[in-house]
Amino acid sequence: MTERSFIFVLLFRKKMTKAERTKQFILEKSAPIFNTKGVAGTAMSDIMEATKLAKGSLYVHFDSKEDLSYAVVDYNLDKLAEKSVAAMNKHKTAKGKILAFVDLYSDPLNPPVVGGCPMLNFGMEADDTNPIIKQKVNRMVQASPQKLAAIIEQGIKDGEFKNSWNAKEFGIKMFAMIEGGILMSRVSGNKERMTILINVIKKEIEENSI
């Protein structure tokens, strides 16, 4: 986030009404709970305990647990996107941006968003149960490899990468390898397999660098 953007966010928050601030507070407290326990595994009592708000107060801002879950999924996905963009924006070169993205996800046991990757968490849970959440996750699943490919294509134009490198193919492969590595690491409780995958990804980046 740039300094200008940060100042804008501060100004925006100052203009928020009390109701808007409360709604934001509920989202911030609910997000890690839903991302850790899942939509089905999260009870409104969990949210009440985290926010110290009565159930009636929660329902003033969200019509139902389902309504809250939709907002929470958006919040977690946005948070993940913000962390990714912030990490990449620290670098000016395409290669620096791609490597920053890789490094951000290199330790699934200490993820950038509390609870792990929301795409993986909510996507797997919603696959056969919630088409609305599935659609939300799918938008980011589709956009992420495209963003990576666009960065590589820019790098090719700038002379950082070889013209022969298939940006679209690598973007999809890189994204799938990282998500797969996250799954294996979270289930096994160690990042050994992710470390292997990260090294494979970085090796291909170096092989296609000029």
N, C-alpha and C positions, 0 to 999 in steps of 0.2 A: 504494500500500500504506500503510495507516495505521500509526502507531507501535506500536499494540497488536499488529497482525498481524505487523509486523517482529520484535517481541520473541518472538512465538510461533514464528516460523520459526527464530529463533536457538536457542530452547530445544529445538525439534524436532531441529535438526541436531546439537545436543550429545548427544541421546539415541540418535542413529543408531549402529548397530553398524559395525565396520570394513568388513564386507561391503557394508552399505548405502551407506556413504560411497564405497566403491570403485565401486559400481554407478552412483551419482550422478555421480561423476567421469567415468566412461566416457560417460555420456549427455551431460554438458556439453561434453566434447571432441568427441564424435561429431556432435552436432546441427548445428553450422555446416558440417561436411564433407558430410553427407547433403543438407542444404538447398542447398548450392552445387553439388555434383556430381551429385545425384540418387541414388536407391537403386541403380539399375543401374550407375551410374558410380563408385560408392564401393566400394572393395575393403577387405577386412579388414586388408590391409597398411597402408592409409591410417589406419585406427583404431589399429593397433599403433604406427605412427610418432607419432601425435598423443598417445597415452596413455603410450607407452614401456612398454607391457605386452606380454607374450608372448601368442601366440594361445591357448594353453592357459588363461591367466589370464582372457582375455576370455570364453572359453566356459564358465568357471565361473559367470559372472554372466548370460550370454545363451546360449541353446542353439544359436543359429545367427545368421548375418547377417540373415536374415529376421526373427527374433525381435527383434534389436537395432533393425532398421529400424522396426518397429511402435512400439517404445518411443520412438525418436527422433522419429517423426512426432507422437506425443502430446506430447512435450517441446516441440517447436517450435511446435505449435499453442497449447499452454498458455502459452508464453512470449509469443506474439503477443497472446493474450487479456489477459494480465497487463499488457502495455505499453499496450494500448488502455484498459483499465479504469483504470489508474493515471493516464493522461493526462486522462481524463474526470472522474475523481474530484477533480481539482484545482479543479473548478468546481462551483458550487452550482446554477446555472440550467441548464435544458434546452438553451437556445441555446448557452451556454458549453461544455457537454458535446459537443454536435454539432460545433461549430466545432473543438474540441480533437481530436476524432476525425479530422476532415478534415485538419487541419494535421499530424497524426502521419504521414499517408501522402502528404503533399504532395511529398516528394522521394524517389522510388523508387530513386535512385542512392545514397541513404544511408538504407536501410530500418531500421525499428525492430528487426528480427531479421536477424542476419548471413546473407547469402545471398539475401535477398529474401522475398517473401510465401510462406510455406509452403503456404498454401491453393492458390496458383497453381502453385507448383513441384511439389508432390506430387500435386496433383489432376490436372494435365495428364499427368504420367508414369503415374499409376495408372489412368487412365480405362479403358484396355482391357487392362491387365496385372495389376492387383492389387485385387480387390474389397474386401479388408479395409481397405487404406489409402484407397481411394476412399470407403468408408463413413465412415471417420474424418473425412476432409476435408468430406464432404457434411454431416455434423452441424454443422460450424462455418459452412459456407456457408448452411445453412438458419437457423441461430441468429443470425448477424450482422445481417441486415436486420431481423429481428424485434426485436432489441435496439435498433436505431436507431429503429424505428417506435415502440417503447414509450417512448423518451425524448421523441420528438416529441409523442406522445399526452399525456404528462405535461405538456409545455410548453403544449399547448392547454388543458388543465385549469387550469393556473396562470396563464393569460392572456398567455403569452408569444407564442403563435402564433395565427393565424387559425383559426377553427372549420372553415372550408372546406378546409383543407389535408388532403390524403389522406396520412396518416402511413405506411400500409402501402406505398402506391405509391412514395412518395419514398424510403422505406427501401431498397426493392429497387433503385430507380434509382440512388441514391447509391452503394450497395455495388457495383453492376455498373460504374458509371462509374469508380470508384476502382480496381477490379481491372483493368478494361480499360486505364486509364491506366498502371498499373504495368507491364502487359505491353508496351505500346507504348514506354514509356520505357526499359525494360530491353533491349528488342530494338534500339532505335535508339541507345541510349547517351546520350540527352539527355531532359530533363524538359519540353520545350516543350509537348507535347501534354497532359501531366498538368497543367501550369499553366493551360492553357485550360479543362480539365475542372473543376479546382478552383474557378476563377472562376465557371463556370456553376453549380456546386453552391452556392457562397456567395451568388450572386445570387438563387437561388430561396429560400434560407433568409431572406435579407433581405426579399424580396418578401412572405413569409408571416409576417414578424415584426410584432408590434404595438408 
